[in-house]
Amino acid sequence: MKIARYHYKQKEHYGILSQDRLLNLPDYARRSKKRLPSELEDFIMLGDRTVEIAENLQSDAEGNFADGFYVKKGGVSLLPPISKPPKVICLGLNYLDHAEETGKSVPKEPIIFMKPRTAIVGPKAKIVKPDFVRKLDYEGELAIIIGKKARNIPISEAKKHVFGYTVFNDVSAREIQFGDGQWTRGKSFDSFAPIGPWIVTRNQLPNTEDLSICTWVNGELRQDSSTRNMVFKVDEIVHQLSRVMTLEPCDVIATGTPAGVGFAMNPPQFLEHGDVIRIEIEGIGVLENEVREEKQD
């Protein structure tokens, strides 16, 4: 199941994507004499039965010709599927090919850093490049959306705590990231965490171990890899993070980027005003954003 947040007729909604249409879940639930939260984050917090509830409503809607509760995907503006996560947790150097291209050793433990949720933007939103940033870079990544609160999760139970997956772009100001000696400031600007276009639920994507992941800049293929090159796989990431911090519903975990980032090219290729970044992950979809430079004092 693909579940999205979207803006339609001056309101925010969430619903299930079915081919080229979105079923408004809360509205159709009311029609079926059921109640669902008005926000997707609150829906995810309902727990294990969320996917079953949504799939039953979708099946019922298709059987009852509920056209009035559908809207064409092309007629809405997609929003970030998660807009107010408790945490945005990111992994560094988590692909073998990326570690190789940067000349770094493959980490023996996950390298973890955080982004603020104010960095989050959705599909088609602008990536705002401050005019003083000269080395803006992209990182196409698979993101995990946590579905259940827990700590110290065994590896064997890890995926049971995942609600689903989406696409993430870990945008980075490299001169700040490398100049500071730690990564937070260079990766935390507003708009530096594009996410979307929707969440694919865990039951629809049970195997995340060999998904193709590609990134294009202005139509030029830059990243062409697979999640099989991950150092730490999804279950181990969830396990390792839960040993450090309590994971909560709607936490976003960006799992690292493969080879092909701009700073590692020869010569380096950084993003400029008007550049379009397109990231596609097999089984999920496409996240696309354009860079807009803004003057800042």
C-alpha positions as CSV (number, residue, x, y, z in Angstrom):
1,M,0.0,0.0,0.0
2,K,1.2,3.5,-0.9
3,I,-0.1,6.2,1.5
4,A,0.4,9.9,0.8
5,R,-0.2,13.3,2.3
6,Y,-1.5,15.9,-0.2
7,H,-3.0,19.4,-0.5
8,Y,-6.3,19.7,-2.3
9,K,-8.9,22.5,-2.3
10,Q,-6.9,24.5,0.3
11,K,-6.8,21.6,2.8
12,E,-4.4,18.9,3.8
13,H,-5.4,15.3,3.4
14,Y,-4.0,11.8,3.4
15,G,-5.0,8.8,1.4
16,I,-4.1,5.6,-0.4
17,L,-2.7,5.8,-3.9
18,S,-4.5,3.4,-6.3
19,Q,-3.1,3.7,-9.8
20,D,-3.4,7.4,-10.6
21,R,-6.0,8.2,-7.9
22,L,-5.9,8.9,-4.2
23,L,-8.6,7.7,-1.8
24,N,-9.3,10.1,1.0
25,L,-9.0,7.8,4.0
26,P,-10.6,9.9,6.8
27,D,-13.5,11.0,4.7
28,Y,-14.3,7.5,3.4
29,A,-14.0,6.1,6.9
30,R,-16.7,8.5,8.1
31,R,-18.9,7.4,5.2
32,S,-18.4,3.8,6.4
33,K,-19.3,4.9,10.0
34,K,-15.7,4.5,11.2
35,R,-13.4,7.2,12.6
36,L,-9.8,7.8,11.6
37,P,-7.5,10.7,12.7
38,S,-7.3,13.6,10.4
39,E,-3.4,13.5,10.3
40,L,-1.3,10.8,8.8
41,E,1.1,10.9,11.8
42,D,-1.8,10.2,14.2
43,F,-3.0,7.4,11.9
44,I,0.5,5.7,12.0
45,M,0.4,5.9,15.8
46,L,-2.7,3.7,15.9
47,G,-0.3,0.8,15.8
48,D,-0.2,-2.6,14.1
49,R,-3.8,-2.5,12.8
50,T,-3.3,0.7,10.7
51,V,-2.4,-1.1,7.4
52,E,-5.3,-3.6,7.8
53,I,-7.8,-0.8,8.5
54,A,-6.6,1.2,5.5
55,E,-6.6,-1.8,3.1
56,N,-10.1,-2.9,4.2
57,L,-11.4,0.7,3.5
58,Q,-9.7,0.7,0.1
59,S,-11.3,-2.7,-0.8
60,D,-14.7,-1.5,0.4
61,A,-14.4,1.8,-1.6
62,E,-13.5,-0.1,-4.8
63,G,-16.4,-2.4,-4.3
64,N,-18.9,0.5,-3.7
65,F,-17.9,2.7,-6.6
66,A,-17.0,5.5,-4.2
67,D,-15.7,7.9,-6.9
68,G,-16.6,11.0,-4.8
69,F,-13.9,10.0,-2.3
70,Y,-11.1,9.8,-4.9
71,V,-9.1,12.6,-6.5
72,K,-6.7,12.4,-9.4
73,K,-3.0,12.3,-8.3
74,G,-2.3,14.9,-11.0
75,G,-4.8,17.3,-9.5
76,V,-3.2,17.6,-6.1
77,S,0.1,18.8,-4.6
78,L,1.9,16.0,-2.7
79,L,3.2,17.0,0.7
80,P,6.0,15.4,2.7
81,P,4.5,12.1,3.9
82,I,5.9,12.8,7.4
83,S,6.0,16.5,8.3
84,K,6.6,16.5,12.0
85,P,8.7,13.5,12.9
86,P,9.9,13.1,16.5
87,K,13.4,12.5,15.1
88,V,15.2,12.6,11.7
89,I,18.1,10.2,12.2
90,C,20.7,9.8,9.4
91,L,23.5,7.3,8.7
92,G,26.8,8.2,7.2
93,L,29.1,6.0,5.0
94,N,26.6,3.2,5.0
95,Y,27.3,2.0,1.4
96,L,30.4,0.1,0.5
97,D,30.7,1.9,-2.8
98,H,30.3,5.3,-1.2
99,A,33.0,4.6,1.4
100,E,35.3,3.5,-1.4
101,E,34.7,6.6,-3.5
102,T,35.4,8.9,-0.5
103,G,38.6,7.0,0.5
104,K,37.1,6.3,4.0
105,S,37.2,3.0,5.9
106,V,34.0,1.0,6.0
107,P,32.5,1.7,9.5
108,K,32.4,-1.0,12.1
109,E,29.5,0.7,13.9
110,P,26.8,2.9,12.3
111,I,27.8,6.6,12.0
112,I,24.8,8.5,13.2
113,F,23.8,12.2,13.0
114,M,20.6,14.1,13.2
115,K,18.7,16.6,11.1
116,P,16.1,19.0,12.4
117,R,12.5,18.4,11.2
118,T,12.5,22.0,9.9
119,A,14.7,20.8,7.1
120,I,11.9,18.6,5.7
121,V,10.2,19.5,2.4
122,G,8.1,17.4,0.1
123,P,8.1,16.4,-3.6
124,K,8.5,19.3,-6.0
125,A,9.3,21.7,-3.2
126,K,12.4,23.9,-3.7
127,I,15.7,23.1,-2.1
128,V,16.8,26.6,-1.0
129,K,20.5,27.2,-1.5
130,P,21.8,30.2,0.5
131,D,23.9,32.3,-1.8
132,F,27.0,31.8,0.5
133,V,26.8,28.0,0.0
134,R,29.1,27.1,-2.9
135,K,29.3,23.3,-2.5
136,L,25.8,22.1,-2.4
137,D,25.4,18.4,-2.8
138,Y,22.8,15.6,-3.1
139,E,22.5,12.2,-1.5
140,G,19.7,9.8,-2.6
141,E,18.7,7.5,0.2
142,L,16.1,5.0,1.4
143,A,14.3,6.2,4.4
144,I,12.6,4.0,7.1
145,I,9.4,5.3,8.8
146,I,9.1,3.8,12.3
147,G,5.6,2.5,13.3
148,K,6.0,1.4,16.9
149,K,7.6,2.8,20.0
150,A,10.4,0.6,21.4
151,R,13.9,0.4,22.7
152,N,16.5,-2.5,22.6
153,I,14.8,-4.2,19.6
154,P,16.2,-7.6,18.7
155,I,17.3,-7.9,15.0
156,S,14.8,-10.6,14.5
157,E,12.0,-8.2,15.6
158,A,13.3,-5.1,14.0
159,K,11.2,-4.9,10.8
160,K,8.0,-5.4,12.9
161,H,8.6,-1.9,14.2
162,V,8.8,-0.4,10.7
163,F,5.7,1.2,9.2
164,G,7.1,1.7,5.8
165,Y,9.7,3.2,3.5
166,T,10.1,6.4,1.4
167,V,12.8,8.3,-0.6
168,F,15.0,10.9,1.1
169,N,17.6,13.4,-0.1
170,D,20.3,14.2,2.4
171,V,21.2,17.6,1.0
172,S,24.5,18.9,2.2
173,A,26.6,22.1,2.2
174,R,30.0,20.4,1.9
175,E,32.2,23.3,2.7
176,I,30.4,23.7,6.0
177,Q,30.1,19.9,6.7
178,F,33.8,19.3,6.1
179,G,35.0,22.6,7.6
180,D,33.2,22.0,10.9
181,G,34.6,18.6,11.4
182,Q,31.1,17.3,12.3
183,W,28.1,17.2,10.0
184,T,25.1,18.8,11.7
185,R,25.3,22.4,10.6
186,G,26.1,21.6,7.0
187,K,23.1,19.3,6.7
188,S,20.5,21.2,8.7
189,F,19.5,24.2,6.6
190,D,15.8,24.5,6.0
191,S,14.8,22.4,2.9
192,F,17.8,20.2,3.2
193,A,15.7,17.1,3.8
194,P,13.4,16.5,0.8
195,I,11.2,13.4,1.4
196,G,8.5,11.5,-0.5
197,P,6.6,11.0,-2.7
198,W,4.7,8.7,-0.3
199,I,5.2,5.9,2.1
200,V,5.2,2.3,0.9
201,T,4.0,0.1,3.8
202,R,6.3,-2.7,5.1
203,N,3.9,-5.5,3.9
204,Q,4.2,-4.3,0.3
205,L,8.0,-4.1,0.4
206,P,9.1,-7.0,2.6
207,N,12.5,-7.3,1.1
208,T,14.6,-4.1,1.2
209,E,17.9,-5.9,0.7
210,D,18.3,-5.5,-3.1
211,L,16.4,-2.4,-4.3
212,S,17.9,-0.3,-7.1
213,I,18.5,3.3,-6.1
214,C,19.3,6.0,-8.8
215,T,19.8,9.7,-8.8
216,W,19.8,12.1,-11.8
217,V,20.8,15.7,-11.9
218,N,19.3,17.6,-14.9
219,G,18.7,14.2,-16.5
220,E,22.3,13.0,-16.0
221,L,22.6,9.7,-14.1
222,R,24.8,10.3,-11.1
223,Q,24.0,7.5,-8.7
224,D,23.2,4.0,-9.8
225,S,23.5,1.4,-7.1
226,S,21.5,-1.0,-5.0
227,T,20.6,-1.4,-1.3
228,R,22.6,-4.7,-1.4
229,N,25.7,-2.4,-1.0
230,M,24.5,-1.2,2.4
231,V,27.0,-1.9,5.2
232,F,24.2,-2.1,7.8
233,K,20.8,-3.4,6.5
234,V,17.4,-2.1,7.6
235,D,17.0,-4.6,10.4
236,E,20.4,-4.0,11.9
237,I,20.0,-0.2,11.6
238,V,16.7,-0.4,13.6
239,H,18.3,-2.7,16.1
240,Q,21.5,-0.6,16.6
241,L,19.6,2.7,16.9
242,S,17.2,1.3,19.4
243,R,20.1,0.3,21.7
244,V,21.0,4.1,21.8
245,M,17.6,5.8,21.8
246,T,13.9,5.0,22.0
247,L,12.4,4.8,18.6
248,E,9.0,6.4,18.2
249,P,6.2,6.2,15.6
250,C,6.9,8.5,12.6
251,D,10.7,8.7,13.3
252,V,12.5,9.0,10.0
253,I,15.7,7.1,9.5
254,A,17.7,7.9,6.4
255,T,19.9,4.9,5.7
256,G,22.8,6.5,3.9
257,T,23.7,7.1,0.2
258,P,25.6,5.1,-2.4
259,A,28.4,6.2,-4.7
260,G,28.0,9.0,-7.1
261,V,27.7,12.1,-4.9
262,G,28.9,15.4,-6.4
263,F,31.9,16.1,-4.2
264,A,33.5,12.7,-5.1
265,M,33.4,13.3,-8.8
266,N,36.5,14.3,-10.8
267,P,36.2,17.3,-11.0
268,P,33.6,17.8,-8.3
269,Q,30.1,18.7,-9.5
270,F,28.0,20.8,-7.1
271,L,24.4,21.9,-7.4
272,E,23.4,25.3,-8.8
273,H,20.3,27.4,-9.0
274,G,17.8,25.7,-11.3
275,D,19.2,22.2,-11.1
276,V,16.7,19.4,-10.8
277,I,17.5,16.3,-8.6
278,R,15.5,13.2,-9.3
279,I,15.8,10.2,-7.0
280,E,14.1,6.8,-7.7
281,I,14.1,3.8,-5.5
282,E,12.7,0.5,-6.9
283,G,9.3,-0.4,-5.4
284,I,8.7,3.1,-3.9
285,G,8.8,5.9,-6.5
286,V,10.4,9.1,-7.5
287,L,11.3,12.2,-5.5
288,E,12.1,15.3,-7.5
289,N,13.1,18.8,-6.3
290,E,14.7,21.9,-7.9
291,V,17.4,24.1,-6.4
292,R,16.6,27.8,-5.8
293,E,19.3,30.1,-4.7
294,E,18.3,32.8,-2.3
295,K,20.3,35.8,-1.1
296,Q,20.9,35.8,2.7
297,D,22.4,38.5,4.9
